[in-house]
Amino acid sequence: MNARLADRLATIMFWTGAAMVLAILALLLGYILWHGIRVIDWHFLTAPPQTIVAGGGVGPQIFNSFYLLLLTMLITTPLGLLAGIYLAEYAGKGRITEYIRLSIETLTSLPSIVVGLFGLLIFVNMTGWGYSLMSGALALAVINLPLMVRISEEAIRSVPGELREASLALGATRWETMWRVILPSAFPGLVTGAIIAAGRVFGEAAALLYTAGMSSPILNFSDLDPLSPTSPLNPFRPAETLAVHIWKINSEALIPDVRRVADGSSAVLILVVLLFNICARWLGRRIYRRLTAT
């Protein structure tokens, strides 16, 4: 077999593999959206769920998912970014650094159900918070931190060394170089890491079963007091997310329109993730252009 034939066969195999992946993804998305898009209307998107009668919606679950995403990313992003900066720029070779990397790799491989049980013991019981958004956010931060640290480290390491040297040669301090040169250059990779971490927040259910709970109190969206038990902004209230709601509907629901609610909830979850990814990438490009003047 000559080199040209081998190259053509390899190219065909690569394209075939990519086409198969896209076809499977298109079939899954098409099946879910085909069955769920007919259910989605304004009432379904804003109404609370029902426990016995038909006609419930997913309004509180959508809000809980976004609020949990906000709390989780407020914890994960700064900690992951600072840890990535330390490993990429300041950590030397030694046992301490090896232990840190080993701990990160161990956390990456932990099943989410194990993190959920850990969160049940620490964040739910020992803190006295009970099932709450904060407990769920901390559990998801444990899941997402290793990913955010690794992506931040790789994004910072991918910045050309000439930029560091040029900044330091012009008299900038190491921190000024990091803040004004390296981080803007690594911004696309950091945005990608944040989007991946956010996607895991939207789709996570196992860890939240034991931390955020499987129910949500009746919310008064006109009550903006974060300490009120009926306020949607209270981070210490139970909160059922959209992914948990899908699991609960399919496993133990008593409503007569189980299939309708499950199909609609699945379609809403996919559309929310797609919309979030599109908006996040668009915003990331605009911020990157402002930071780099391109």
Backbone torsions as a table, in degrees:
resi	resn	phi	psi	omega
1	MET	NA	122.5	-179.5
2	ASN	-80.5	171.2	-174.3
3	ALA	-66.2	-36.7	-178.2
4	ARG	-66.6	-42.6	178.4
5	LEU	-64.8	-41.8	178.1
6	ALA	-62.6	-38.4	178.3
7	ASP	-64.8	-42.0	179.9
8	ARG	-65.6	-42.9	178.6
9	LEU	-63.0	-41.7	178.4
10	ALA	-64.3	-40.8	178.5
11	THR	-62.5	-42.8	179.0
12	ILE	-62.8	-41.4	179.4
13	MET	-64.1	-41.5	179.3
14	PHE	-63.7	-46.3	-179.8
15	TRP	-66.0	-37.7	178.4
16	THR	-64.1	-43.6	177.9
17	GLY	-62.1	-43.5	178.7
18	ALA	-64.6	-40.8	179.7
19	ALA	-65.4	-37.6	178.9
20	MET	-65.6	-42.5	178.8
21	VAL	-62.5	-45.2	178.9
22	LEU	-64.5	-37.1	179.8
23	ALA	-66.6	-43.4	178.4
24	ILE	-62.9	-43.9	178.8
25	LEU	-62.6	-42.1	179.9
26	ALA	-65.4	-38.5	178.6
27	LEU	-65.2	-43.8	179.9
28	LEU	-63.8	-48.8	179.5
29	LEU	-63.2	-42.9	-180.0
30	GLY	-62.7	-41.3	-179.8
31	TYR	-64.3	-46.2	-178.1
32	ILE	-66.8	-45.7	-178.4
33	LEU	-69.3	-35.2	-179.9
34	TRP	-62.2	-40.0	-179.1
35	HIS	-84.1	-25.7	-173.2
36	GLY	-100.1	-24.2	-174.3
37	ILE	-67.2	-26.4	-179.5
38	ARG	-73.3	-18.4	-178.3
39	VAL	-85.5	-27.0	-171.0
40	ILE	-73.8	123.5	170.6
41	ASP	-148.4	-178.1	-176.0
42	TRP	-64.1	-38.9	178.6
43	HIS	-63.6	-42.7	-179.3
44	PHE	-64.9	-35.0	-177.8
45	LEU	-79.1	-17.8	-174.9
46	THR	-118.0	-21.3	-175.7
47	ALA	-78.0	150.5	174.6
48	PRO	-74.6	160.6	179.3
49	PRO	-73.3	159.1	177.0
50	GLN	-109.3	152.3	-179.1
51	THR	-101.8	-26.9	-177.6
52	ILE	-127.8	-48.3	-175.6
53	VAL	-86.1	164.5	179.8
54	ALA	-83.1	167.3	173.9
55	GLY	97.3	15.0	-179.4
56	GLY	-78.0	165.4	178.8
57	GLY	-125.0	-162.5	-176.6
58	VAL	-134.8	27.0	-177.8
59	GLY	-58.7	-54.4	179.4
60	PRO	-62.3	-33.6	-179.5
61	GLN	-66.9	-37.7	177.0
62	ILE	-64.7	-46.0	178.1
63	PHE	-62.5	-43.4	179.3
64	ASN	-60.8	-38.1	-179.8
65	SER	-63.7	-44.9	-179.9
66	PHE	-70.2	-38.1	179.5
67	TYR	-67.4	-40.7	175.9
68	LEU	-64.5	-37.6	175.7
69	LEU	-60.2	-44.6	179.8
70	LEU	-61.3	-47.7	-179.2
71	LEU	-63.5	-42.0	-178.7
72	THR	-65.2	-44.2	-178.1
73	MET	-71.1	-28.8	175.1
74	LEU	-65.1	-27.2	177.0
75	ILE	-88.1	-45.4	-171.2
76	THR	-73.2	-44.7	-171.3
77	THR	-63.2	-53.0	-179.3
78	PRO	-65.5	-40.7	179.6
79	LEU	-66.0	-44.2	179.2
80	GLY	-65.5	-38.8	179.5
81	LEU	-67.5	-44.6	179.5
82	LEU	-64.3	-40.8	177.7
83	ALA	-66.0	-38.4	176.8
84	GLY	-65.3	-38.5	176.9
85	ILE	-63.4	-42.5	-179.8
86	TYR	-63.0	-46.5	-177.6
87	LEU	-68.8	-32.9	-176.6
88	ALA	-83.4	-32.5	-170.0
89	GLU	-116.8	-27.9	-170.3
90	TYR	-117.1	-28.7	-175.9
91	ALA	-73.5	128.7	175.8
92	GLY	-93.3	179.0	178.3
93	LYS	-81.1	127.2	-179.0
94	GLY	175.5	-180.0	-177.1
95	ARG	-66.7	-37.2	-178.7
96	ILE	-62.2	-45.3	178.2
97	THR	-63.4	-39.0	177.8
98	GLU	-64.1	-39.9	177.9
99	TYR	-64.7	-39.2	178.5
100	ILE	-63.0	-45.6	-179.9
101	ARG	-66.1	-37.6	177.8
102	LEU	-64.8	-39.8	178.2
103	SER	-64.6	-41.0	178.8
104	ILE	-63.6	-44.2	179.3
105	GLU	-65.5	-35.6	178.1
106	THR	-66.6	-42.9	178.4
107	LEU	-64.2	-34.6	179.9
108	THR	-62.5	-35.5	-175.4
109	SER	-88.1	-1.5	-178.9
110	LEU	-70.8	132.5	173.5
111	PRO	-65.0	146.6	-177.4
112	SER	-65.1	-28.1	178.4
113	ILE	-66.4	-33.3	177.4
114	VAL	-68.6	-41.7	176.1
115	VAL	-62.9	-36.6	177.3
116	GLY	-63.4	-42.3	177.6
117	LEU	-67.4	-37.4	174.3
118	PHE	-62.2	-43.0	177.5
119	GLY	-64.8	-35.4	176.7
120	LEU	-61.9	-40.7	-178.7
121	LEU	-72.9	-44.6	-173.1
122	ILE	-90.6	-58.4	-170.9
123	PHE	-79.1	-28.9	-178.0
124	VAL	-91.0	-51.3	-173.4
125	ASN	-87.5	-51.2	-173.3
126	MET	-69.4	-35.5	179.2
127	THR	-79.6	-19.9	-177.3
128	GLY	79.6	9.4	-179.5
129	TRP	-74.6	-26.0	-174.1
130	GLY	72.9	-166.9	175.7
131	TYR	-68.3	119.1	-174.2
132	SER	-155.6	163.9	175.7
133	LEU	-61.5	-39.4	-179.3
134	MET	-65.0	-40.8	177.1
135	SER	-62.4	-43.2	177.3
136	GLY	-64.7	-40.2	179.8
137	ALA	-64.1	-41.0	178.8
138	LEU	-67.2	-38.7	177.2
139	ALA	-64.8	-42.6	177.8
140	LEU	-68.5	-30.5	175.4
141	ALA	-64.2	-37.9	176.1
142	VAL	-62.1	-38.0	179.4
143	ILE	-71.3	-40.5	-172.1
144	ASN	-88.3	-21.9	-176.6
145	LEU	-57.4	-48.3	179.5
146	PRO	-57.2	-41.8	178.7
147	LEU	-63.6	-45.4	-178.1
148	MET	-65.6	-37.5	179.2
149	VAL	-65.2	-46.9	-178.2
150	ARG	-64.9	-43.1	-179.7
151	ILE	-67.4	-39.9	178.3
152	SER	-63.5	-42.8	179.0
153	GLU	-62.4	-46.0	-179.0
154	GLU	-66.6	-38.4	179.2
155	ALA	-64.8	-39.6	179.5
156	ILE	-71.2	-39.2	178.5
157	ARG	-67.0	-26.0	-178.7
158	SER	-76.2	-11.2	177.6
159	VAL	-69.1	130.3	-178.5
160	PRO	-57.1	139.6	-179.8
161	GLY	-64.3	-23.8	179.7
162	GLU	-62.4	-32.8	178.3
163	LEU	-66.0	-41.0	176.9
164	ARG	-61.7	-48.5	-176.7
165	GLU	-63.2	-40.4	180.0
166	ALA	-66.0	-40.5	179.4
167	SER	-65.8	-44.8	179.3
168	LEU	-66.4	-34.8	179.7
169	ALA	-67.7	-26.8	178.1
170	LEU	-82.9	1.3	175.1
171	GLY	100.2	5.2	179.1
172	ALA	-74.1	146.9	175.7
173	THR	-75.2	171.8	-178.5
174	ARG	-65.6	-40.0	179.4
175	TRP	-69.5	-39.3	176.0
176	GLU	-62.6	-37.8	176.5
177	THR	-63.7	-41.7	179.1
178	MET	-65.2	-45.5	-173.2
179	TRP	-75.3	-37.6	-172.3
180	ARG	-102.5	-15.6	-176.1
181	VAL	-119.4	-55.5	-171.3
182	ILE	-73.2	-48.7	-177.9
183	LEU	-62.8	-43.1	174.9
184	PRO	-60.3	-36.8	179.4
185	SER	-70.6	-31.5	-179.9
186	ALA	-89.8	4.1	-172.8
187	PHE	-59.3	-42.4	179.2
188	PRO	-58.8	-41.3	177.8
189	GLY	-66.5	-36.8	177.6
190	LEU	-66.5	-38.4	177.0
191	VAL	-64.0	-41.3	177.5
192	THR	-60.3	-43.2	177.5
193	GLY	-62.8	-41.2	179.1
194	ALA	-65.0	-38.7	179.7
195	ILE	-66.0	-42.6	178.7
196	ILE	-63.1	-44.0	178.6
197	ALA	-63.3	-40.3	179.0
198	ALA	-65.6	-38.0	177.6
199	GLY	-62.1	-36.0	177.0
200	ARG	-67.9	-31.9	177.3
201	VAL	-65.6	-44.1	-179.2
202	PHE	-63.6	-38.3	-173.3
203	GLY	-93.8	-5.5	-175.7
204	GLU	-76.9	135.6	178.0
205	ALA	-131.8	-40.6	-172.6
206	ALA	-60.3	-47.2	-178.6
207	ALA	-67.7	-30.8	-176.8
208	LEU	-78.9	-19.9	176.6
209	LEU	-59.7	-33.2	-175.8
210	TYR	-100.9	-2.8	-175.9
211	THR	-124.6	-52.8	-179.3
212	ALA	-87.6	-20.0	177.2
213	GLY	93.9	172.9	-178.0
214	MET	-115.2	22.0	178.5
215	SER	-146.1	164.3	178.6
216	SER	-139.2	133.2	178.9
217	PRO	-68.3	164.6	175.7
218	ILE	-65.8	120.7	-173.6
219	LEU	-98.2	140.2	174.5
220	ASN	-109.4	100.9	-173.2
221	PHE	-73.0	-6.0	172.3
222	SER	-89.3	-8.3	178.4
223	ASP	-94.4	106.4	-177.0
224	LEU	-101.1	12.2	177.2
225	ASP	-77.5	113.6	-176.2
226	PRO	-67.7	-7.4	178.1
227	LEU	-99.6	-6.2	-179.7
228	SER	-78.2	137.2	-178.7
229	PRO	-67.6	-20.5	178.1
230	THR	-99.8	1.5	-179.9
231	SER	-78.0	134.9	176.8
232	PRO	-66.7	-17.9	-178.7
233	LEU	-89.3	-0.7	179.6
234	ASN	-72.5	113.9	-177.7
235	PRO	-78.5	-4.4	-177.1
236	PHE	-111.1	28.3	174.9
237	ARG	-108.4	155.1	173.8
238	PRO	-62.9	150.8	-176.8
239	ALA	-153.0	115.9	175.4
240	GLU	-89.2	121.3	179.3
241	THR	-85.3	175.0	-177.1
242	LEU	-66.6	-40.8	179.3
243	ALA	-65.3	-42.3	177.2
244	VAL	-64.9	-37.4	179.3
245	HIS	-63.6	-39.8	178.0
246	ILE	-62.7	-44.4	178.3
247	TRP	-62.7	-44.3	-177.6
248	LYS	-65.8	-41.1	-179.7
249	ILE	-61.9	-42.6	-176.5
250	ASN	-78.9	-15.0	-174.4
251	SER	-107.0	-37.6	-172.0
252	GLU	-143.1	17.7	-177.6
253	ALA	-74.4	147.8	178.7
254	LEU	-109.8	-1.6	-177.6
255	ILE	-72.3	148.9	-177.7
256	PRO	-73.0	-21.7	-178.5
257	ASP	-104.9	49.9	-178.3
258	VAL	-59.0	-47.3	-176.2
259	ARG	-62.9	-40.4	-179.5
260	ARG	-63.2	-46.7	-178.7
261	VAL	-67.8	-39.8	-180.0
262	ALA	-65.3	-44.2	178.7
263	ASP	-64.2	-45.2	179.7
264	GLY	-64.8	-40.7	179.8
265	SER	-65.2	-40.5	178.7
266	SER	-64.4	-42.1	178.2
267	ALA	-65.2	-40.9	178.5
268	VAL	-62.7	-41.8	-179.9
269	LEU	-61.9	-43.9	179.2
270	ILE	-64.8	-44.7	-180.0
271	LEU	-64.5	-37.6	178.6
272	VAL	-64.6	-44.2	179.7
273	VAL	-64.2	-43.9	178.9
274	LEU	-62.6	-46.0	-180.0
275	LEU	-63.5	-41.0	178.9
276	PHE	-63.6	-43.9	179.4
277	ASN	-62.3	-42.9	179.8
278	ILE	-63.4	-47.1	-179.1
279	CYS	-65.9	-40.1	-179.3
280	ALA	-65.5	-41.2	178.6
281	ARG	-68.1	-38.9	177.5
282	TRP	-63.2	-45.9	178.9
283	LEU	-64.9	-38.6	178.4
284	GLY	-62.5	-39.8	178.0
285	ARG	-64.4	-42.3	-179.8
286	ARG	-64.5	-42.6	179.3
287	ILE	-66.7	-40.0	179.4
288	TYR	-62.5	-40.8	178.9
289	ARG	-65.6	-38.2	177.8
290	ARG	-67.9	-39.2	-178.3
291	LEU	-71.4	-34.3	-175.8
292	THR	-103.6	-1.1	179.3
293	ALA	57.5	42.7	177.7
294	THR	-116.4	NA	NA
